[in-house]
Amino acid sequence: MQDRHRQLQRKAAALTVLVALQAIAALFFALDLAADIIADGMGAHLAAEAAAVVALAVAVVLGAFQVRALVLSARADETAVALARGAAADLARRRFAEWKLTPAEADVALFALKGCDVAQIAALRGAAAGTVRAQLTRIYAKAGVASQTALVALFLEDLIDPVQDGPGDA
């Protein structure tokens, strides 16, 4: 997620620089056009230049709107991720309390939900692999599941809304 955030920031910064350069070019050409019209009057050549200046100005405005939309989208994504993390954390705390997990079991269960295997959990907790396996067995029994995959599925089931009015629903 951090990489995506950095990519969006870089993209927004690059687009902002591009739009700023376009704005400077549009201003330069508009001033040049105005000076030419004052000096020589309006002609076919200057009419074409005026159309180019207008097109460049429109591109500047549209580019600015694109940058704004990109920034707003990034903020919305960050908010959605924060809300999802909060919902997942709240669900985990509630489930762990329902199952009466010990603090150590809750710690192991959280690592299991994050996709860690027995060896990784043991290393992270500074425990023996056999201890972690025993804790996982107790966690699965308390949760009413038989495996890490089933434990994860149990949480996903609560986090994902069922599809409503999908294909075949009327």
Backbone as CSV, one residue per row, in Angstrom:
resi,resn,N_x,N_y,N_z,CA_x,CA_y,CA_z,C_x,C_y,C_z
1,MET,0.818,-1.192,0.000,0.000,0.000,0.000,0.858,1.249,0.000
2,GLN,1.973,1.200,0.755,2.869,2.355,0.795,3.447,2.622,-0.585
3,ASP,3.797,1.553,-1.331,4.343,1.739,-2.673,3.326,2.413,-3.577
4,ARG,2.072,1.985,-3.483,1.010,2.594,-4.300,0.848,4.064,-3.932
5,HIS,0.923,4.361,-2.644,0.794,5.742,-2.181,1.934,6.593,-2.744
6,ARG,3.155,6.070,-2.700,4.310,6.806,-3.232,4.184,7.001,-4.736
7,GLN,3.699,5.973,-5.438,3.508,6.085,-6.885,2.487,7.170,-7.206
8,LEU,1.398,7.201,-6.461,0.388,8.232,-6.691,0.939,9.618,-6.394
9,GLN,1.741,9.734,-5.342,2.342,11.033,-5.022,3.276,11.480,-6.143
10,ARG,4.100,10.557,-6.646,5.019,10.909,-7.735,4.251,11.286,-8.997
11,LYS,3.204,10.538,-9.288,2.397,10.822,-10.476,1.719,12.184,-10.346
12,ALA,1.176,12.474,-9.179,0.541,13.772,-8.958,1.556,14.907,-9.060
13,ALA,2.747,14.704,-8.517,3.793,15.735,-8.592,4.220,15.962,-10.038
14,ALA,4.409,14.880,-10.792,4.809,15.009,-12.191,3.728,15.720,-13.006
15,LEU,2.474,15.350,-12.783,1.385,16.009,-13.500,1.262,17.480,-13.106
16,THR,1.511,17.777,-11.854,1.458,19.169,-11.399,2.533,19.997,-12.098
17,VAL,3.738,19.456,-12.195,4.828,20.154,-12.893,4.467,20.346,-14.361
18,LEU,3.935,19.307,-14.990,3.536,19.396,-16.396,2.460,20.463,-16.602
19,VAL,1.465,20.472,-15.745,0.388,21.464,-15.856,0.938,22.876,-15.629
20,ALA,1.854,23.006,-14.677,2.452,24.322,-14.424,3.237,24.797,-15.648
21,LEU,4.007,23.900,-16.276,4.742,24.272,-17.493,3.786,24.653,-18.615
22,GLN,2.705,23.915,-18.746,1.696,24.250,-19.752,1.081,25.618,-19.474
23,ALA,0.826,25.913,-18.204,0.255,27.205,-17.842,1.217,28.345,-18.196
24,ILE,2.505,28.131,-17.920,3.509,29.149,-18.262,3.573,29.346,-19.778
25,ALA,3.559,28.242,-20.531,3.570,28.326,-21.993,2.323,29.035,-22.508
26,ALA,1.163,28.704,-21.937,-0.083,29.350,-22.361,-0.025,30.847,-22.106
27,LEU,0.488,31.247,-20.950,0.611,32.669,-20.627,1.571,33.363,-21.603
28,PHE,2.715,32.732,-21.879,3.676,33.300,-22.820,3.041,33.502,-24.196
29,PHE,2.383,32.451,-24.701,1.779,32.543,-26.031,0.621,33.537,-26.059
30,ALA,-0.123,33.626,-24.987,-1.230,34.589,-24.932,-0.681,36.022,-24.964
31,LEU,0.374,36.282,-24.202,0.979,37.623,-24.212,1.591,37.943,-25.574
32,ASP,2.253,36.952,-26.183,2.827,37.139,-27.511,1.730,37.407,-28.537
33,LEU,0.650,36.673,-28.438,-0.484,36.860,-29.343,-1.070,38.260,-29.182
34,ALA,-1.256,38.682,-27.936,-1.808,40.020,-27.688,-0.894,41.092,-28.269
35,ALA,0.416,40.957,-28.096,1.366,41.940,-28.645,1.309,41.946,-30.166
36,ASP,1.213,40.760,-30.795,1.130,40.678,-32.252,-0.159,41.299,-32.765
37,ILE,-1.254,41.091,-32.068,-2.538,41.666,-32.501,-2.486,43.186,-32.390
38,ILE,-1.914,43.682,-31.316,-1.793,45.134,-31.141,-0.908,45.724,-32.241
39,ALA,0.188,45.043,-32.573,1.127,45.562,-33.566,0.611,45.414,-34.989
40,ASP,0.043,44.272,-35.338,-0.296,43.988,-36.742,-1.794,43.849,-37.009
41,GLY,-2.621,43.801,-35.992,-4.046,43.539,-36.202,-4.270,42.036,-36.376
42,MET,-5.528,41.656,-36.413,-5.874,40.233,-36.493,-5.804,39.767,-37.939
43,GLY,-5.146,38.641,-38.166,-5.057,38.038,-39.492,-5.283,36.545,-39.370
44,ALA,-5.206,35.844,-40.478,-5.444,34.394,-40.486,-4.394,33.667,-39.635
45,HIS,-3.145,34.105,-39.759,-2.074,33.472,-38.989,-2.299,33.652,-37.486
46,LEU,-2.670,34.876,-37.087,-2.904,35.135,-35.659,-4.171,34.449,-35.164
47,ALA,-5.142,34.247,-36.026,-6.344,33.502,-35.643,-5.976,32.052,-35.321
48,ALA,-5.077,31.477,-36.116,-4.613,30.116,-35.856,-3.841,30.056,-34.537
49,GLU,-3.003,31.082,-34.294,-2.280,31.142,-33.022,-3.256,31.271,-31.850
50,ALA,-4.296,32.065,-32.028,-5.298,32.239,-30.965,-5.976,30.911,-30.655
51,ALA,-6.281,30.127,-31.691,-6.908,28.815,-31.475,-5.958,27.901,-30.700
52,ALA,-4.667,27.975,-31.017,-3.677,27.156,-30.311,-3.567,27.583,-28.848
53,VAL,-3.619,28.895,-28.596,-3.564,29.399,-27.219,-4.785,28.925,-26.442
54,VAL,-5.949,28.986,-27.061,-7.177,28.533,-26.390,-7.089,27.032,-26.090
55,ALA,-6.596,26.245,-27.061,-6.462,24.800,-26.847,-5.492,24.510,-25.706
56,LEU,-4.405,25.245,-25.647,-3.432,25.057,-24.573,-4.039,25.441,-23.221
57,ALA,-4.808,26.511,-23.192,-5.454,26.929,-21.941,-6.463,25.871,-21.474
58,VAL,-7.201,25.322,-22.408,-8.154,24.260,-22.061,-7.399,23.041,-21.513
59,ALA,-6.259,22.695,-22.128,-5.455,21.574,-21.649,-4.951,21.833,-20.237
60,VAL,-4.592,23.071,-19.931,-4.137,23.418,-18.583,-5.266,23.193,-17.580
61,VAL,-6.451,23.658,-17.908,-7.588,23.502,-16.993,-7.922,22.016,-16.801
62,LEU,-7.975,21.263,-17.894,-8.274,19.830,-17.786,-7.176,19.089,-17.020
63,GLY,-5.937,19.470,-17.240,-4.831,18.862,-16.499,-4.939,19.140,-15.010
64,ALA,-5.316,20.362,-14.660,-5.480,20.713,-13.247,-6.596,19.875,-12.622
65,PHE,-7.675,19.680,-13.361,-8.762,18.838,-12.848,-8.297,17.390,-12.685
66,GLN,-7.457,16.891,-13.611,-6.921,15.533,-13.502,-6.066,15.381,-12.251
67,VAL,-5.204,16.364,-11.989,-4.356,16.315,-10.802,-5.226,16.307,-9.554
68,ARG,-6.226,17.172,-9.538,-7.132,17.242,-8.375,-7.846,15.907,-8.169
69,ALA,-8.349,15.318,-9.255,-9.045,14.030,-9.156,-8.097,12.938,-8.656
70,LEU,-6.856,12.957,-9.116,-5.867,11.966,-8.680,-5.597,12.097,-7.186
71,VAL,-5.436,13.302,-6.720,-5.179,13.531,-5.296,-6.389,13.107,-4.458
72,LEU,-7.589,13.472,-4.898,-8.806,13.088,-4.163,-8.979,11.575,-4.140
73,SER,-8.666,10.928,-5.249,-8.769,9.469,-5.310,-7.789,8.816,-4.347
74,ALA,-6.577,9.350,-4.286,-5.577,8.805,-3.362,-6.038,8.968,-1.923
75,ARG,-6.608,10.112,-1.606,-7.109,10.331,-0.243,-8.249,9.379,0.083
76,ALA,-9.149,9.170,-0.879,-10.270,8.248,-0.660,-9.761,6.828,-0.448
77,ASP,-8.751,6.421,-1.227,-8.167,5.092,-1.063,-7.546,4.939,0.318
78,GLU,-6.818,5.954,0.758,-6.193,5.907,2.084,-7.253,5.785,3.176
79,THR,-8.333,6.528,3.030,-9.419,6.480,4.014,-10.064,5.097,4.031
80,ALA,-10.311,4.545,2.851,-10.928,3.214,2.765,-10.040,2.150,3.397
81,VAL,-8.748,2.226,3.149,-7.823,1.253,3.728,-7.792,1.393,5.249
82,ALA,-7.766,2.633,5.728,-7.754,2.860,7.179,-9.024,2.311,7.823
83,LEU,-10.171,2.536,7.173,-11.433,2.012,7.704,-11.438,0.485,7.701
84,ALA,-10.930,-0.101,6.614,-10.887,-1.565,6.532,-9.962,-2.141,7.599
85,ARG,-8.817,-1.491,7.799,-7.905,-1.972,8.842,-8.575,-1.889,10.209
86,GLY,-9.268,-0.792,10.449,-9.961,-0.629,11.724,-11.039,-1.674,11.910
87,ALA,-11.806,-1.935,10.844,-12.872,-2.944,10.924,-12.284,-4.329,11.165
88,ALA,-11.196,-4.646,10.486,-10.573,-5.955,10.662,-10.019,-6.097,12.079
89,ALA,-9.400,-5.049,12.579,-8.852,-5.105,13.946,-9.967,-5.253,14.977
90,ASP,-11.057,-4.509,14.793,-12.193,-4.618,15.712,-12.787,-6.021,15.677
91,LEU,-12.940,-6.566,14.471,-13.489,-7.916,14.330,-12.578,-8.933,15.019
92,ALA,-11.278,-8.811,14.828,-10.339,-9.748,15.451,-10.449,-9.674,16.970
93,ARG,-10.471,-8.468,17.522,-10.582,-8.331,18.983,-11.882,-8.955,19.501
94,ARG,-12.988,-8.711,18.800,-14.274,-9.283,19.232,-14.258,-10.798,19.162
95,ARG,-13.776,-11.335,18.034,-13.737,-12.793,17.875,-12.820,-13.430,18.919
96,PHE,-11.649,-12.850,19.135,-10.709,-13.408,20.098,-11.321,-13.413,21.494
97,ALA,-12.085,-12.355,21.821,-12.752,-12.298,23.127,-13.857,-13.363,23.200
98,GLU,-14.643,-13.506,22.118,-15.705,-14.528,22.069,-15.128,-15.919,22.296
99,TRP,-13.995,-16.189,21.683,-13.387,-17.509,21.773,-12.573,-17.687,23.042
100,LYS,-12.477,-16.619,23.828,-11.718,-16.644,25.077,-10.259,-17.077,24.846
101,LEU,-9.645,-16.467,23.839,-8.239,-16.751,23.576,-7.378,-16.078,24.636
102,THR,-6.319,-16.748,25.024,-5.350,-16.135,25.928,-4.602,-15.058,25.134
103,PRO,-3.912,-14.151,25.811,-3.129,-13.148,25.068,-2.127,-13.778,24.097
104,ALA,-1.486,-14.862,24.513,-0.524,-15.535,23.631,-1.235,-16.139,22.426
105,GLU,-2.396,-16.779,22.663,-3.159,-17.354,21.558,-3.648,-16.264,20.608
106,ALA,-4.084,-15.141,21.154,-4.538,-14.033,20.308,-3.398,-13.532,19.433
107,ASP,-2.209,-13.466,19.993,-1.034,-13.040,19.238,-0.754,-14.015,18.098
108,VAL,-0.776,-15.292,18.399,-0.537,-16.326,17.391,-1.638,-16.292,16.331
109,ALA,-2.887,-16.150,16.769,-4.009,-16.102,15.830,-3.874,-14.918,14.872
110,LEU,-3.435,-13.788,15.390,-3.258,-12.609,14.543,-2.190,-12.858,13.478
111,PHE,-1.082,-13.481,13.877,-0.050,-13.817,12.895,-0.581,-14.815,11.869
112,ALA,-1.390,-15.766,12.319,-1.976,-16.745,11.401,-2.903,-16.048,10.402
113,LEU,-3.684,-15.097,10.889,-4.577,-14.351,9.999,-3.792,-13.535,8.970
114,LYS,-2.604,-13.114,9.352,-1.757,-12.345,8.431,-1.030,-13.240,7.435
115,GLY,-1.191,-14.567,7.572,-0.613,-15.495,6.606,0.715,-16.090,6.991
116,CYS,1.148,-15.869,8.209,2.433,-16.441,8.654,2.282,-17.937,8.879
117,ASP,3.346,-18.682,8.565,3.321,-20.115,8.855,3.896,-20.360,10.256
118,VAL,3.903,-21.613,10.682,4.325,-21.970,12.044,5.746,-21.478,12.326
119,ALA,6.664,-21.713,11.395,8.061,-21.309,11.604,8.178,-19.786,11.747
120,GLN,7.451,-19.050,10.923,7.497,-17.585,11.002,6.922,-17.095,12.329
121,ILE,5.804,-17.670,12.731,5.190,-17.265,13.997,6.134,-17.567,15.156
122,ALA,6.733,-18.743,15.123,7.671,-19.116,16.181,8.838,-18.127,16.241
123,ALA,9.378,-17.769,15.101,10.500,-16.821,15.064,10.071,-15.446,15.565
124,LEU,8.900,-14.997,15.159,8.406,-13.682,15.577,8.134,-13.614,17.079
125,ARG,7.687,-14.735,17.625,7.335,-14.756,19.044,8.465,-15.268,19.932
126,GLY,9.531,-15.757,19.321,10.627,-16.312,20.111,10.195,-17.571,20.838
127,ALA,9.371,-18.377,20.171,8.837,-19.600,20.781,9.253,-20.797,19.932
128,ALA,9.051,-21.959,20.474,9.331,-23.188,19.736,8.193,-23.465,18.760
129,ALA,8.532,-24.087,17.643,7.515,-24.405,16.639,6.431,-25.312,17.222
130,GLY,6.807,-26.247,18.097,5.831,-27.140,18.728,4.835,-26.368,19.586
131,THR,5.323,-25.359,20.276,4.433,-24.515,21.100,3.424,-23.802,20.210
132,VAL,3.901,-23.265,19.106,3.007,-22.547,18.181,1.985,-23.503,17.591
133,ARG,2.420,-24.714,17.216,1.465,-25.697,16.676,0.387,-26.028,17.705
134,ALA,0.790,-26.188,18.954,-0.178,-26.490,20.022,-1.145,-25.316,20.202
135,GLN,-0.616,-24.109,20.168,-1.485,-22.935,20.307,-2.452,-22.839,19.133
136,LEU,-1.971,-23.104,17.923,-2.852,-23.058,16.748,-3.952,-24.113,16.857
137,THR,-3.611,-25.288,17.372,-4.614,-26.344,17.547,-5.709,-25.872,18.505
138,ARG,-5.318,-25.244,19.614,-6.308,-24.715,20.571,-7.129,-23.590,19.940
139,ILE,-6.482,-22.724,19.185,-7.195,-21.615,18.525,-8.236,-22.167,17.555
140,TYR,-7.832,-23.135,16.715,-8.753,-23.721,15.748,-9.934,-24.379,16.462
141,ALA,-9.670,-25.052,17.568,-10.745,-25.710,18.321,-11.711,-24.663,18.882
142,LYS,-11.173,-23.604,19.464,-12.030,-22.555,20.037,-12.826,-21.828,18.956
143,ALA,-12.244,-21.698,17.752,-12.923,-21.002,16.653,-13.865,-21.921,15.893
144,GLY,-13.728,-23.230,16.112,-14.590,-24.182,15.418,-14.164,-24.405,13.975
145,VAL,-12.866,-24.306,13.704,-12.347,-24.534,12.358,-11.236,-25.585,12.442
146,ALA,-10.785,-26.041,11.264,-9.782,-27.107,11.254,-8.432,-26.667,10.697
147,SER,-8.340,-25.446,10.164,-7.081,-25.049,9.543,-6.933,-23.527,9.522
148,GLN,-5.735,-23.103,9.163,-5.457,-21.671,9.040,-6.322,-21.060,7.926
149,THR,-6.470,-21.788,6.838,-7.293,-21.307,5.728,-8.729,-21.096,6.187
150,ALA,-9.258,-22.021,6.953,-10.628,-21.896,7.453,-10.749,-20.731,8.435
151,LEU,-9.699,-20.487,9.226,-9.695,-19.355,10.159,-9.761,-18.039,9.387
152,VAL,-8.943,-17.929,8.348,-8.951,-16.722,7.514,-10.313,-16.561,6.840
153,ALA,-10.855,-17.653,6.322,-12.157,-17.607,5.653,-13.256,-17.133,6.605
154,LEU,-13.161,-17.550,7.862,-14.137,-17.130,8.865,-14.142,-15.608,9.014
155,PHE,-12.957,-15.015,9.029,-12.856,-13.565,9.147,-13.304,-12.874,7.867
156,LEU,-12.917,-13.395,6.733,-13.314,-12.782,5.462,-14.820,-12.793,5.291
157,GLU,-15.447,-13.859,5.734,-16.896,-13.968,5.635,-17.582,-12.803,6.353
158,ASP,-17.040,-12.407,7.496,-17.620,-11.290,8.244,-17.260,-9.933,7.663
159,LEU,-16.135,-9.847,6.957,-15.678,-8.557,6.428,-16.257,-8.233,5.054
160,ILE,-16.588,-9.265,4.292,-17.059,-9.043,2.926,-18.584,-9.117,2.911
161,ASP,-19.202,-8.068,2.392,-20.658,-8.055,2.257,-21.063,-9.025,1.161
162,PRO,-22.148,-9.744,1.381,-22.613,-10.627,0.301,-23.079,-9.780,-0.889
163,VAL,-22.885,-10.311,-2.085,-23.305,-9.601,-3.295,-24.836,-9.575,-3.324
164,GLN,-25.371,-8.379,-3.511,-26.820,-8.247,-3.587,-27.201,-7.810,-4.982
165,ASP,-28.325,-8.289,-5.448,-28.822,-7.985,-6.775,-27.779,-8.303,-7.831
166,GLY,-27.109,-9.437,-7.659,-26.116,-9.869,-8.631,-26.814,-10.552,-9.801
167,PRO,-26.029,-11.132,-10.700,-26.621,-11.828,-11.849,-27.567,-12.928,-11.362
168,GLY,-28.709,-12.980,-11.966,-29.696,-13.990,-11.608,-30.678,-13.513,-10.567
169,ASP,-30.362,-12.422,-9.822,-31.307,-11.870,-8.851,-32.240,-10.928,-9.578
170,ALA,-33.488,-10.935,-9.160,-34.440,-10.032,-9.795,-35.175,-9.216,-8.780
